[in-house]
Amino acid sequence: MNPKSDATLSLSKVTILVRVREGILDPQGQAVLQALHDMGENDLFSVRIGKLIEIYIPSSDTLESRLESWCRDLLSNPLVESYEIQSIKPVSHQPMSV
Amino acid sequence: MNPKSDATLSLSKVTILVRVREGILDPQGQAVLQALHDMGENDLFSVRIGKLIEIYIPSSDTLESRLESWCRDLLSNPLVESYEIQSIKPVSHQPMSV
């Protein structure tokens, strides 16, 4: 099945943010903080680096619960990360494939 | 200097999103797409994974131009990534240190 051939298909763009939990060491953020410090930028309090996940998927009534389950089971490690489904927006065009 | 001792300090929380450019292969996104496919989720069009960067820093008039320069020089690789300074918001509390 090629879903692109279905002209009536309604598509959603989902944006998910995954953050390292407070109190958990974030080595990537620490490295950026140190690099900025080495560039003479001394006034930063903190830098934390997480993941931005963008998904294009057909809209459906069950989408939000499916997303929750993916976030819990695959997209984040609940021990050290928290996730936020920031937005689910209808879109009219599909992203370019790679 | 301990900036935390300055009670008059106005702090900003900056959120920066870094995305792999369209047309550039995103192996991390491909891996997640494949994992979801293996779980029986066959209707996804695309999954792209980028970086969420959150910075706490004192507010200032020059903050935005400093951020632009950090994004260009350190936080993204302009050849294959694009960045977006999504928000600069005043905050009243400092994040927990790690």
N, CA and C atoms of all chains as a GROMACS GRO file, in nm:
protein
  588
    1MET      N    1   0.084  -0.121   0.000
    1MET     CA    2   0.000   0.000   0.000
    1MET      C    3   0.087   0.125   0.000
    2ASN      N    4   0.057   0.216  -0.085
    2ASN     CA    5   0.126   0.344  -0.082
    2ASN      C    6   0.030   0.450  -0.027
    3PRO      N    7   0.048   0.491   0.100
    3PRO     CA    8  -0.048   0.584   0.160
    3PRO      C    9  -0.054   0.717   0.087
    4LYS      N   10   0.052   0.751   0.011
    4LYS     CA   11   0.054   0.879  -0.058
    4LYS      C   12  -0.050   0.886  -0.169
    5SER      N   13  -0.100   0.769  -0.211
    5SER     CA   14  -0.195   0.770  -0.320
    5SER      C   15  -0.338   0.801  -0.272
    6ASP      N   16  -0.356   0.802  -0.140
    6ASP     CA   17  -0.489   0.829  -0.085
    6ASP      C   18  -0.506   0.980  -0.064
    7ALA      N   19  -0.580   1.042  -0.157
    7ALA     CA   20  -0.590   1.189  -0.155
    7ALA      C   21  -0.670   1.238  -0.034
    8THR      N   22  -0.751   1.153   0.028
    8THR     CA   23  -0.834   1.196   0.140
    8THR      C   24  -0.762   1.182   0.274
    9LEU      N   25  -0.642   1.129   0.270
    9LEU     CA   26  -0.566   1.104   0.392
    9LEU      C   27  -0.537   1.235   0.466
   10SER      N   28  -0.567   1.237   0.597
   10SER     CA   29  -0.536   1.355   0.676
   10SER      C   30  -0.411   1.327   0.758
   11LEU      N   31  -0.314   1.416   0.743
   11LEU     CA   32  -0.182   1.391   0.801
   11LEU      C   33  -0.158   1.483   0.921
   12SER      N   34  -0.089   1.430   1.021
   12SER     CA   35  -0.051   1.511   1.138
   12SER      C   36   0.100   1.516   1.151
   13LYS      N   37   0.147   1.632   1.196
   13LYS     CA   38   0.288   1.645   1.234
   13LYS      C   39   0.294   1.648   1.386
   14VAL      N   40   0.364   1.551   1.443
   14VAL     CA   41   0.374   1.539   1.588
   14VAL      C   42   0.513   1.585   1.632
   15THR      N   43   0.518   1.669   1.734
   15THR     CA   44   0.646   1.713   1.789
   15THR      C   45   0.659   1.663   1.933
   16ILE      N   46   0.762   1.587   1.958
   16ILE     CA   47   0.786   1.530   2.091
   16ILE      C   48   0.921   1.580   2.142
   17LEU      N   49   0.923   1.622   2.268
   17LEU     CA   50   1.049   1.665   2.330
   17LEU      C   51   1.087   1.564   2.437
   18VAL      N   52   1.211   1.520   2.435
   18VAL     CA   53   1.260   1.428   2.538
   18VAL      C   54   1.374   1.498   2.612
   19ARG      N   55   1.358   1.509   2.744
   19ARG     CA   56   1.459   1.580   2.825
   19ARG      C   57   1.526   1.484   2.923
   20VAL      N   58   1.652   1.508   2.950
   20VAL     CA   59   1.718   1.440   3.061
   20VAL      C   60   1.655   1.493   3.190
   21ARG      N   61   1.616   1.402   3.281
   21ARG     CA   62   1.549   1.445   3.404
   21ARG      C   63   1.640   1.534   3.488
   22GLU      N   64   1.578   1.626   3.564
   22GLU     CA   65   1.652   1.709   3.658
   22GLU      C   66   1.726   1.619   3.755
   23GLY      N   67   1.850   1.654   3.784
   23GLY     CA   68   1.927   1.577   3.881
   23GLY      C   69   2.007   1.465   3.815
   24ILE      N   70   1.976   1.436   3.689
   24ILE     CA   71   2.052   1.335   3.616
   24ILE      C   72   2.159   1.407   3.534
   25LEU      N   73   2.281   1.358   3.540
   25LEU     CA   74   2.392   1.419   3.468
   25LEU      C   75   2.366   1.417   3.318
   26ASP      N   76   2.394   1.529   3.252
   26ASP     CA   77   2.375   1.541   3.108
   26ASP      C   78   2.511   1.574   3.044
   27PRO      N   79   2.589   1.473   3.008
   27PRO     CA   80   2.726   1.496   2.961
   27PRO      C   81   2.732   1.584   2.836
   28GLN      N   82   2.633   1.570   2.747
   28GLN     CA   83   2.631   1.650   2.624
   28GLN      C   84   2.614   1.799   2.658
   29GLY      N   85   2.520   1.826   2.750
   29GLY     CA   86   2.498   1.963   2.794
   29GLY      C   87   2.621   2.020   2.864
   30GLN      N   88   2.684   1.936   2.947
   30GLN     CA   89   2.805   1.979   3.018
   30GLN      C   90   2.917   2.013   2.919
   31ALA      N   91   2.927   1.934   2.811
   31ALA     CA   92   3.031   1.959   2.711
   31ALA      C   93   3.008   2.092   2.641
   32VAL      N   94   2.881   2.121   2.608
   32VAL     CA   95   2.850   2.249   2.543
   32VAL      C   96   2.876   2.365   2.638
   33LEU      N   97   2.836   2.349   2.764
   33LEU     CA   98   2.860   2.453   2.866
   33LEU      C   99   3.010   2.480   2.877
   34GLN      N  100   3.091   2.375   2.879
   34GLN     CA  101   3.236   2.389   2.890
   34GLN      C  102   3.293   2.456   2.765
   35ALA      N  103   3.242   2.418   2.647
   35ALA     CA  104   3.290   2.477   2.522
   35ALA      C  105   3.259   2.627   2.518
   36LEU      N  106   3.138   2.664   2.561
   36LEU     CA  107   3.102   2.806   2.565
   36LEU      C  108   3.190   2.880   2.666
   37HIS      N  109   3.215   2.814   2.780
   37HIS     CA  110   3.303   2.872   2.881
   37HIS      C  111   3.442   2.898   2.823
   38ASP      N  112   3.491   2.801   2.748
   38ASP     CA  113   3.624   2.815   2.686
   38ASP      C  114   3.627   2.928   2.583
   39MET      N  115   3.508   2.962   2.527
   39MET     CA  116   3.499   3.073   2.432
   39MET      C  117   3.483   3.207   2.506
   40GLY      N  118   3.489   3.203   2.639
   40GLY     CA  119   3.479   3.327   2.717
   40GLY      C  120   3.338   3.359   2.763
   41GLU      N  121   3.245   3.267   2.741
   41GLU     CA  122   3.105   3.291   2.782
   41GLU      C  123   3.086   3.233   2.922
   42ASN      N  124   3.091   3.322   3.022
   42ASN     CA  125   3.097   3.273   3.160
   42ASN      C  126   2.968   3.290   3.238
   43ASP      N  127   2.862   3.344   3.175
   43ASP     CA  128   2.745   3.378   3.255
   43ASP      C  129   2.631   3.277   3.242
   44LEU      N  130   2.653   3.166   3.172
   44LEU     CA  131   2.544   3.068   3.158
   44LEU      C  132   2.524   2.990   3.288
   45PHE      N  133   2.400   2.968   3.326
   45PHE     CA  134   2.369   2.889   3.445
   45PHE      C  135   2.369   2.740   3.412
   46SER      N  136   2.303   2.707   3.300
   46SER     CA  137   2.296   2.565   3.267
   46SER      C  138   2.263   2.545   3.121
   47VAL      N  139   2.310   2.436   3.066
   47VAL     CA  140   2.277   2.393   2.931
   47VAL      C  141   2.235   2.247   2.941
   48ARG      N  142   2.116   2.216   2.890
   48ARG     CA  143   2.069   2.077   2.891
   48ARG      C  144   2.034   2.040   2.747
   49ILE      N  145   2.073   1.922   2.707
   49ILE     CA  146   2.045   1.881   2.569
   49ILE      C  147   1.959   1.756   2.567
   50GLY      N  148   1.846   1.769   2.499
   50GLY     CA  149   1.754   1.656   2.486
   50GLY      C  150   1.729   1.625   2.339
   51LYS      N  151   1.620   1.555   2.315
   51LYS     CA  152   1.588   1.515   2.177
   51LYS      C  153   1.462   1.584   2.129
   52LEU      N  154   1.465   1.622   2.002
   52LEU     CA  155   1.347   1.674   1.932
   52LEU      C  156   1.306   1.566   1.833
   53ILE      N  157   1.185   1.512   1.849
   53ILE     CA  158   1.139   1.405   1.761
   53ILE      C  159   1.019   1.455   1.682
   54GLU      N  160   1.027   1.452   1.549
   54GLU     CA  161   0.917   1.498   1.465
   54GLU      C  162   0.868   1.382   1.379
   55ILE      N  163   0.739   1.355   1.391
   55ILE     CA  164   0.680   1.239   1.325
   55ILE      C  165   0.566   1.286   1.234
   56TYR      N  166   0.564   1.238   1.110
   56TYR     CA  167   0.449   1.260   1.021
   56TYR      C  168   0.372   1.130   1.013
   57ILE      N  169   0.243   1.138   1.042
   57ILE     CA  170   0.162   1.017   1.054
   57ILE      C  171   0.016   1.051   1.025
   58PRO      N  172  -0.060   0.959   0.966
   58PRO     CA  173  -0.202   0.986   0.942
   58PRO      C  174  -0.275   1.016   1.073
   59SER      N  175  -0.363   1.115   1.070
   59SER     CA  176  -0.442   1.149   1.189
   59SER      C  177  -0.538   1.036   1.220
   60SER      N  178  -0.565   1.015   1.349
   60SER     CA  179  -0.666   0.917   1.390
   60SER      C  180  -0.704   0.942   1.535
   61ASP      N  181  -0.817   0.885   1.576
   61ASP     CA  182  -0.865   0.905   1.712
   61ASP      C  183  -0.770   0.844   1.815
   62THR      N  184  -0.700   0.740   1.773
   62THR     CA  185  -0.616   0.669   1.870
   62THR      C  186  -0.472   0.719   1.868
   63LEU      N  187  -0.446   0.823   1.787
   63LEU     CA  188  -0.306   0.865   1.769
   63LEU      C  189  -0.240   0.901   1.902
   64GLU      N  190  -0.310   0.979   1.986
   64GLU     CA  191  -0.246   1.027   2.108
   64GLU      C  192  -0.207   0.912   2.201
   65SER      N  193  -0.294   0.811   2.212
   65SER     CA  194  -0.259   0.700   2.301
   65SER      C  195  -0.147   0.616   2.241
   66ARG      N  196  -0.145   0.603   2.109
   66ARG     CA  197  -0.033   0.532   2.045
   66ARG      C  198   0.099   0.606   2.071
   67LEU      N  199   0.094   0.740   2.057
   67LEU     CA  200   0.214   0.819   2.080
   67LEU      C  201   0.265   0.802   2.222
   68GLU      N  202   0.171   0.806   2.320
   68GLU     CA  203   0.210   0.789   2.461
   68GLU      C  204   0.285   0.657   2.479
   69SER      N  205   0.232   0.553   2.416
   69SER     CA  206   0.295   0.423   2.434
   69SER      C  207   0.433   0.418   2.366
   70TRP      N  208   0.446   0.481   2.250
   70TRP     CA  209   0.578   0.485   2.185
   70TRP      C  210   0.679   0.562   2.269
   71CYS      N  211   0.631   0.675   2.327
   71CYS     CA  212   0.720   0.758   2.409
   71CYS      C  213   0.771   0.678   2.528
   72ARG      N  214   0.680   0.605   2.592
   72ARG     CA  215   0.718   0.526   2.711
   72ARG      C  216   0.811   0.411   2.674
   73ASP      N  217   0.778   0.341   2.566
   73ASP     CA  218   0.845   0.213   2.537
   73ASP      C  219   0.970   0.227   2.450
   74LEU      N  220   0.975   0.331   2.367
   74LEU     CA  221   1.081   0.334   2.266
   74LEU      C  222   1.157   0.467   2.262
   75LEU      N  223   1.084   0.577   2.274
   75LEU     CA  224   1.146   0.707   2.245
   75LEU      C  225   1.217   0.769   2.365
   76SER      N  226   1.181   0.725   2.486
   76SER     CA  227   1.250   0.779   2.604
   76SER      C  228   1.287   0.664   2.697
   77ASN      N  229   1.384   0.690   2.780
   77ASN     CA  230   1.418   0.597   2.888
   77ASN      C  231   1.364   0.658   3.017
   78PRO      N  232   1.248   0.609   3.064
   78PRO     CA  233   1.178   0.675   3.176
   78PRO      C  234   1.263   0.689   3.302
   79LEU      N  235   1.364   0.605   3.318
   79LEU     CA  236   1.451   0.615   3.436
   79LEU      C  237   1.525   0.747   3.440
   80VAL      N  238   1.571   0.792   3.324
   80VAL     CA  239   1.657   0.911   3.322
   80VAL      C  240   1.603   1.022   3.233
   81GLU      N  241   1.492   0.996   3.164
   81GLU     CA  242   1.439   1.098   3.073
   81GLU      C  243   1.289   1.117   3.095
   82SER      N  244   1.243   1.236   3.064
   82SER     CA  245   1.099   1.261   3.062
   82SER      C  246   1.062   1.304   2.921
   83TYR      N  247   0.937   1.282   2.882
   83TYR     CA  248   0.896   1.322   2.748
   83TYR      C  249   0.775   1.415   2.756
   84GLU      N  250   0.760   1.494   2.650
   84GLU     CA  251   0.644   1.584   2.638
   84GLU      C  252   0.597   1.580   2.493
   85ILE      N  253   0.471   1.544   2.472
   85ILE     CA  254   0.414   1.554   2.336
   85ILE      C  255   0.375   1.700   2.320
   86GLN      N  256   0.462   1.779   2.255
   86GLN     CA  257   0.444   1.924   2.254
   86GLN      C  258   0.328   1.966   2.165
   87SER      N  259   0.313   1.901   2.051
   87SER     CA  260   0.202   1.939   1.963
   87SER      C  261   0.168   1.827   1.865
   88ILE      N  262   0.041   1.824   1.825
   88ILE     CA  263  -0.006   1.736   1.718
   88ILE      C  264  -0.083   1.827   1.623
   89LYS      N  265  -0.023   1.859   1.508
   89LYS     CA  266  -0.084   1.959   1.419
   89LYS      C  267  -0.118   1.897   1.286
   90PRO      N  268  -0.239   1.925   1.236
   90PRO     CA  269  -0.272   1.880   1.100
   90PRO      C  270  -0.182   1.951   0.999
   91VAL      N  271  -0.132   1.878   0.901
   91VAL     CA  272  -0.051   1.940   0.796
   91VAL      C  273  -0.107   1.901   0.660
   92SER      N  274  -0.082   1.986   0.562
   92SER     CA  275  -0.140   1.959   0.430
   92SER      C  276  -0.041   1.890   0.337
   93HIS      N  277   0.088   1.899   0.370
   93HIS     CA  278   0.187   1.839   0.279
   93HIS      C  279   0.270   1.736   0.354
   94GLN      N  280   0.318   1.641   0.277
   94GLN     CA  281   0.407   1.541   0.334
   94GLN      C  282   0.550   1.593   0.329
   95PRO      N  283   0.633   1.547   0.423
   95PRO     CA  284   0.773   1.588   0.418
   95PRO      C  285   0.842   1.521   0.300
   96MET      N  286   0.951   1.579   0.259
   96MET     CA  287   1.032   1.518   0.154
   96MET      C  288   1.090   1.387   0.207
   97SER      N  289   1.089   1.285   0.127
   97SER     CA  290   1.148   1.159   0.171
   97SER      C  291   1.299   1.164   0.153
   98VAL      N  292   1.369   1.083   0.230
   98VAL     CA  293   1.513   1.070   0.212
   98VAL      C  294   1.546   0.926   0.180
   99MET      N  295   3.292   3.480   4.104
   99MET     CA  296   3.157   3.540   4.115
   99MET      C  297   3.050   3.432   4.117
  100ASN      N  298   2.961   3.442   4.212
  100ASN     CA  299   2.847   3.351   4.211
  100ASN      C  300   2.723   3.428   4.169
  101PRO      N  301   2.677   3.411   4.044
  101PRO     CA  302   2.563   3.491   3.995
  101PRO      C  303   2.436   3.465   4.076
  102LYS      N  304   2.430   3.351   4.143
  102LYS     CA  305   2.308   3.320   4.220
  102LYS      C  306   2.289   3.414   4.338
  103SER      N  307   2.399   3.482   4.379
  103SER     CA  308   2.389   3.568   4.496
  103SER      C  309   2.328   3.704   4.459
  104ASP      N  310   2.317   3.732   4.330
  104ASP     CA  311   2.262   3.860   4.285
  104ASP      C  312   2.110   3.849   4.273
  105ALA      N  313   2.041   3.904   4.373
  105ALA     CA  314   1.895   3.887   4.381
  105ALA      C  315   1.823   3.961   4.269
  106THR      N  316   1.889   4.062   4.209
  106THR     CA  317   1.822   4.142   4.106
  106THR      C  318   1.840   4.082   3.966
  107LEU      N  319   1.915   3.974   3.956
  107LEU     CA  320   1.944   3.912   3.826
  107LEU      C  321   1.817   3.863   3.759
  108SER      N  322   1.799   3.902   3.633
  108SER     CA  323   1.684   3.853   3.558
  108SER      C  324   1.730   3.741   3.465
  109LEU      N  325   1.662   3.628   3.478
  109LEU     CA  326   1.708   3.506   3.410
  109LEU      C  327   1.615   3.472   3.293
  110SER      N  328   1.672   3.420   3.185
  110SER     CA  329   1.592   3.374   3.072
  110SER      C  330   1.615   3.225   3.049
  111LYS      N  331   1.506   3.159   3.008
  111LYS     CA  332   1.518   3.021   2.961
  111LYS      C  333   1.506   3.023   2.809
  112VAL      N  334   1.611   2.976   2.743
  112VAL     CA  335   1.614   2.976   2.596
  112VAL      C  336   1.593   2.835   2.546
  113THR      N  337   1.504   2.819   2.450
  113THR     CA  338   1.482   2.688   2.388
  113THR      C  339   1.524   2.693   2.242
  114ILE      N  340   1.617   2.607   2.205
  114ILE     CA  341   1.669   2.602   2.068
  114ILE      C  342   1.642   2.463   2.010
  115LEU      N  343   1.592   2.459   1.889
  115LEU     CA  344   1.570   2.332   1.820
  115LEU      C  345   1.669   2.320   1.705
  116VAL      N  346   1.735   2.207   1.696
  116VAL     CA  347   1.828   2.181   1.585
  116VAL      C  348   1.776   2.061   1.508
  117ARG      N  349   1.753   2.081   1.378
  117ARG     CA  350   1.697   1.974   1.294
  117ARG      C  351   1.797   1.933   1.187
  118VAL      N  352   1.796   1.805   1.151
  118VAL     CA  353   1.869   1.759   1.033
  118VAL      C  354   1.796   1.818   0.912
  119ARG      N  355   1.871   1.879   0.820
  119ARG     CA  356   1.808   1.943   0.704
  119ARG      C  357   1.733   1.842   0.618
  120GLU      N  358   1.626   1.891   0.552
  120GLU     CA  359   1.552   1.806   0.458
  120GLU      C  360   1.646   1.755   0.351
  121GLY      N  361   1.634   1.629   0.317
  121GLY     CA  362   1.717   1.574   0.212
  121GLY      C  363   1.846   1.513   0.265
  122ILE      N  364   1.879   1.544   0.391
  122ILE     CA  365   1.998   1.485   0.454
  122ILE      C  366   1.952   1.361   0.532
  123LEU      N  367   2.024   1.252   0.515
  123LEU     CA  368   1.989   1.128   0.583
  123LEU      C  369   1.996   1.144   0.734
  124ASP      N  370   1.897   1.092   0.804
  124ASP     CA  371   1.891   1.100   0.950
  124ASP      C  372   1.888   0.957   1.006
  125PRO      N  373   2.005   0.898   1.031
  125PRO     CA  374   2.011   0.757   1.071
  125PRO      C  375   1.934   0.728   1.200
  126GLN      N  376   1.937   0.823   1.294
  126GLN     CA  377   1.865   0.802   1.421
  126GLN      C  378   1.714   0.792   1.396
  127GLY      N  379   1.663   0.883   1.312
  127GLY     CA  380   1.521   0.880   1.278
  127GLY      C  381   1.485   0.753   1.202
  128GLN      N  382   1.573   0.711   1.112
  128GLN     CA  383   1.549   0.588   1.036
  128GLN      C  384   1.542   0.467   1.129
  129ALA      N  385   1.630   0.466   1.231
  129ALA     CA  386   1.634   0.355   1.325
  129ALA      C  387   1.502   0.347   1.404
  130VAL      N  388   1.452   0.464   1.445
  130VAL     CA  389   1.325   0.466   1.520
  130VAL      C  390   1.210   0.422   1.429
  131LEU      N  391   1.210   0.472   1.305
  131LEU     CA  392   1.106   0.434   1.209
  131LEU      C  393   1.107   0.283   1.189
  132GLN      N  394   1.226   0.225   1.176
  132GLN     CA  395   1.239   0.081   1.157
  132GLN      C  396   1.192   0.005   1.281
  133ALA      N  397   1.228   0.056   1.399
  133ALA     CA  398   1.187  -0.010   1.524
  133ALA      C  399   1.035  -0.010   1.538
  134LEU      N  400   0.972   0.104   1.504
  134LEU     CA  401   0.826   0.112   1.510
  134LEU      C  402   0.764   0.017   1.408
  135HIS      N  403   0.825   0.011   1.291
  135HIS     CA  404   0.778  -0.080   1.186
  135HIS      C  405   0.783  -0.225   1.236
  136ASP      N  406   0.894  -0.258   1.303
  136ASP     CA  407   0.909  -0.394   1.356
  136ASP      C  408   0.806  -0.424   1.465
  137MET      N  409   0.754  -0.317   1.529
  137MET     CA  410   0.650  -0.336   1.632
  137MET      C  411   0.512  -0.342   1.567
  138GLY      N  412   0.507  -0.337   1.434
  138GLY     CA  413   0.380  -0.348   1.364
  138GLY      C  414   0.316  -0.215   1.328
  139GLU      N  415   0.390  -0.105   1.352
  139GLU     CA  416   0.338   0.029   1.321
  139GLU      C  417   0.381   0.066   1.180
  140ASN      N  418   0.290   0.050   1.085
  140ASN     CA  419   0.329   0.062   0.945
  140ASN      C  420   0.283   0.189   0.876
  141ASP      N  421   0.213   0.277   0.948
  141ASP     CA  422   0.153   0.390   0.879
  141ASP      C  423   0.230   0.521   0.891
  142LEU      N  424   0.347   0.516   0.956
  142LEU     CA  425   0.424   0.640   0.971
  142LEU      C  426   0.488   0.682   0.839
  143PHE      N  427   0.483   0.811   0.809
  143PHE     CA  428   0.548   0.864   0.688
  143PHE      C  429   0.695   0.891   0.713
  144SER      N  430   0.722   0.954   0.826
  144SER     CA  431   0.862   0.988   0.851
  144SER      C  432   0.885   1.016   0.999
  145VAL      N  433   1.004   0.988   1.044
  145VAL     CA  434   1.049   1.022   1.179
  145VAL      C  435   1.184   1.092   1.165
  146ARG      N  436   1.194   1.210   1.222
  146ARG     CA  437   1.322   1.283   1.216
  146ARG      C  438   1.360   1.317   1.360
  147ILE      N  439   1.486   1.300   1.391
  147ILE     CA  440   1.530   1.327   1.528
  147ILE      C  441   1.636   1.437   1.529
  148GLY      N  442   1.608   1.540   1.605
  148GLY     CA  443   1.700   1.651   1.618
  148GLY      C  444   1.735   1.674   1.763
  149LYS      N  445   1.787   1.793   1.792
  149LYS     CA  446   1.829   1.824   1.928
  149LYS      C  447   1.741   1.933   1.989
  150LEU      N  448   1.713   1.915   2.117
  150LEU     CA  449   1.645   2.016   2.198
  150LEU      C  450   1.750   2.072   2.293
  151ILE      N  451   1.777   2.202   2.282
  151ILE     CA  452   1.880   2.263   2.368
  151ILE      C  453   1.813   2.367   2.456
  152GLU      N  454   1.826   2.351   2.587
  152GLU     CA  455   1.766   2.446   2.681
  152GLU      C  456   1.876   2.511   2.764
  153ILE      N  457   1.877   2.644   2.759
  153ILE     CA  458   1.984   2.721   2.823
  153ILE      C  459   1.921   2.819   2.923
  154TYR      N  460   1.977   2.824   3.043
  154TYR     CA  461   1.939   2.927   3.141
  154TYR      C  462   2.054   3.027   3.147
  155ILE      N  463   2.018   3.153   3.128
  155ILE     CA  464   2.122   3.257   3.116
  155ILE      C  465   2.062   3.391   3.157
  156PRO      N  466   2.144   3.480   3.213
  156PRO     CA  467   2.091   3.613   3.248
  156PRO      C  468   2.038   3.684   3.124
  157SER      N  469   1.926   3.750   3.137
  157SER     CA  470   1.868   3.829   3.027
  157SER      C  471   1.960   3.947   2.995
  158SER      N  472   1.966   3.984   2.868
  158SER     CA  473   2.040   4.104   2.829
  158SER      C  474   1.998   4.144   2.688
  159ASP      N  475   2.031   4.267   2.652
  159ASP     CA  476   1.993   4.319   2.520
  159ASP      C  477   2.064   4.243   2.408
  160THR      N  478   2.181   4.193   2.438
  160THR     CA  479   2.262   4.129   2.334
  160THR      C  480   2.240   3.978   2.328
  161LEU      N  481   2.148   3.928   2.412
  161LEU     CA  482   2.133   3.782   2.424
  161LEU      C  483   2.102   3.716   2.289
  162GLU      N  484   2.007   3.775   2.214
  162GLU     CA  485   1.965   3.711   2.089
  162GLU      C  486   2.080   3.701   1.989
  163SER      N  487   2.159   3.804   1.978
  163SER     CA  488   2.270   3.798   1.881
  163SER      C  489   2.378   3.701   1.929
  164ARG      N  490   2.398   3.693   2.060
  164ARG     CA  491   2.494   3.593   2.112
  164ARG      C  492   2.444   3.453   2.081
  165LEU      N  493   2.314   3.430   2.103
  165LEU     CA  494   2.256   3.298   2.077
  165LEU      C  495   2.273   3.259   1.930
  166GLU      N  496   2.244   3.356   1.840
  166GLU     CA  497   2.260   3.329   1.697
  166GLU      C  498   2.402   3.283   1.668
  167SER      N  499   2.498   3.350   1.727
  167SER     CA  500   2.638   3.316   1.697
  167SER      C  501   2.672   3.178   1.756
  168TRP      N  502   2.622   3.145   1.874
  168TRP     CA  503   2.646   3.012   1.931
  168TRP      C  504   2.583   2.903   1.844
  169CYS      N  505   2.461   2.932   1.797
  169CYS     CA  506   2.391   2.833   1.713
  169CYS      C  507   2.472   2.804   1.587
  170ARG      N  508   2.522   2.911   1.524
  170ARG     CA  509   2.599   2.896   1.400
  170ARG      C  510   2.731   2.825   1.424
  171ASP      N  511   2.800   2.866   1.532
  171ASP     CA  512   2.940   2.823   1.549
  171ASP      C  513   2.957   2.694   1.628
  172LEU      N  514   2.860   2.664   1.715
  172LEU     CA  515   2.884   2.554   1.809
  172LEU      C  516   2.769   2.454   1.816
  173LEU      N  517   2.646   2.504   1.814
  173LEU     CA  518   2.532   2.416   1.846
  173LEU      C  519   2.477   2.342   1.725
  174SER      N  520   2.505   2.392   1.606
  174SER     CA  521   2.458   2.322   1.486
  174SER      C  522   2.570   2.312   1.384
  175ASN      N  523   2.558   2.217   1.296
  175ASN     CA  524   2.648   2.207   1.182
  175ASN      C  525   2.570   2.255   1.059
  176PRO      N  526   2.592   2.382   1.017
  176PRO     CA  527   2.507   2.442   0.914
  176PRO      C  528   2.501   2.364   0.783
  177LEU      N  529   2.602   2.282   0.758
  177LEU     CA  530   2.602   2.201   0.635
  177LEU      C  531   2.485   2.103   0.633
  178VAL      N  532   2.457   2.043   0.746
  178VAL     CA  533   2.358   1.936   0.750
  178VAL      C  534   2.243   1.962   0.848
  179GLU      N  535   2.253   2.072   0.923
  179GLU     CA  536   2.149   2.100   1.023
  179GLU      C  537   2.102   2.244   1.012
  180SER      N  538   1.976   2.266   1.052
  180SER     CA  539   1.925   2.402   1.065
  180SER      C  540   1.885   2.422   1.211
  181TYR      N  541   1.886   2.547   1.254
  181TYR     CA  542   1.848   2.573   1.394
  181TYR      C  543   1.734   2.673   1.400
  182GLU      N  544   1.662   2.668   1.510
  182GLU     CA  545   1.552   2.761   1.536
  182GLU      C  546   1.557   2.800   1.683
  183ILE      N  547   1.570   2.930   1.710
  183ILE     CA  548   1.557   2.976   1.849
  183ILE      C  549   1.408   2.986   1.876
  184GLN      N  550   1.352   2.882   1.939
  184GLN     CA  551   1.206   2.871   1.950
  184GLN      C  552   1.149   2.972   2.049
  185SER      N  553   1.216   2.993   2.160
  185SER     CA  554   1.164   3.088   2.258
  185SER      C  555   1.276   3.136   2.351
  186ILE      N  556   1.257   3.260   2.398
  186ILE     CA  557   1.342   3.317   2.504
  186ILE      C  558   1.244   3.370   2.608
  187LYS      N  559   1.232   3.299   2.719
  187LYS     CA  560   1.129   3.335   2.817
  187LYS      C  561   1.192   3.374   2.951
  188PRO      N  562   1.144   3.483   3.010
  188PRO     CA  563   1.192   3.516   3.145
  188PRO      C  564   1.146   3.409   3.244
  189VAL      N  565   1.233   3.372   3.335
  189VAL     CA  566   1.194   3.273   3.438
  189VAL      C  567   1.232   3.328   3.574
  190SER      N  568   1.162   3.283   3.676
  190SER     CA  569   1.186   3.337   3.809
  190SER      C  570   1.278   3.248   3.891
  191HIS      N  571   1.291   3.123   3.850
  191HIS     CA  572   1.374   3.032   3.930
  191HIS      C  573   1.486   2.974   3.844
  192GLN      N  574   1.592   2.941   3.913
  192GLN     CA  575   1.704   2.876   3.845
  192GLN      C  576   1.680   2.726   3.843
  193PRO      N  577   1.735   2.660   3.741
  193PRO     CA  578   1.721   2.515   3.738
  193PRO      C  579   1.808   2.454   3.846
  194MET      N  580   1.776   2.331   3.882
  194MET     CA  581   1.857   2.257   3.978
  194MET      C  582   1.993   2.230   3.914
  195SER      N  583   2.098   2.248   3.990
  195SER     CA  584   2.230   2.216   3.936
  195SER      C  585   2.256   2.066   3.944
  196VAL      N  586   2.341   2.017   3.858
  196VAL     CA  587   2.383   1.876   3.866
  196VAL      C  588   2.533   1.871   3.888
   0.00000   0.00000   0.00000
